[in-house]
């Protein structure tokens, strides 16, 4: 499962701009919000290619950063964030 930066920030309990600021300070993403070292960090960060048709401008293309499942503890360690606690299983009531 890959999360975009907004969902990753929500997972850590911070805002998206705060997450982007922290990642830029550590040199994990560049000024376009893409991974600064895509080969080195490929196990943790990825990119998603997007495309859509605009009626006047034709095909439009975009890239966005995604955090992979293995990247969550890695990112928490890199940025000094706390991993959220695993929620209790509601089925375990006995």
N, C-alpha and C positions, 0 to 999 in steps of 0.2 A: 504494500500500500504506500502510495506517495501522497504527501500533503503539500499544498501550496503554502506560501509564507503566512497567509492569514490564518489558516487552520493550524499551522505549527505554532504561531504566536498564541492562539487561543489555548492550545494544548499546554503551553508553559505558563499561561495566565498573565501574559503581557500583551501589549498592542503590537500590531504589524509594524508601524514606524519604529517602535523601540527595538524590535527584533532586527529590522534592517540596519538600524544604527549600530547595534552591537556586532552584527556580522560584518559590517564595513570596517569598524574599528579593528577587528581581528583579522581583516584581510581575507575573509572567506568569500565575499561577493564583490563585484566591481561596481562602477558607477551606473551600469545598466541593470543592476540587481541580478546578474548572472554569476555563476560560480567563477571565482577568480582563477582557480586551478582545477579545471574539469577532469583532467586525467588523474591527478593526485587524490581528489575527493570523490571519485566516481562511485565508490561504495556507499557514500553517504548523501551526496547531492546529485541531482540530475536536472535536465531541462525538458520542458514539454514544448513541442512545436505546435503552434496553432495557425490556422488559416481560415479566412472567410472571404466572401465575395462582397465587394462594395460596388453599388450600381454605377458610380461615376469614376472611381479610381481603379477598379478591377480587383485582382487578387491582392489580398493583404496578408502579411505573414507576421507572426510574433513568436517570441521565445519567453518562457517563464521558468523560474527556478522551482524545483520540487525537492522536498526533503524525504528521503527514503526511510523506511521503518528502522533500519540499522543506524540511520543518521540521527535519530532522536537522542539516544544517550551520548553519542559522540558530540552532538551540538551542545547539549547541556554541559558537557565537560569543557568544551572549547570556550563557551561563553560564561561559565560559572553560574549556570542556572540550576535550580533544583528540579529533579524529575518528579512529576506529580505521583501521588500514591495511587496504587492500583485500587479501583473501587471494590468494595465488598460485594460478593455474589449474593444477589437477592434471593436466590433459590436455597441458600444455606441458612435456613431459619431455625432449624432444630437445635 
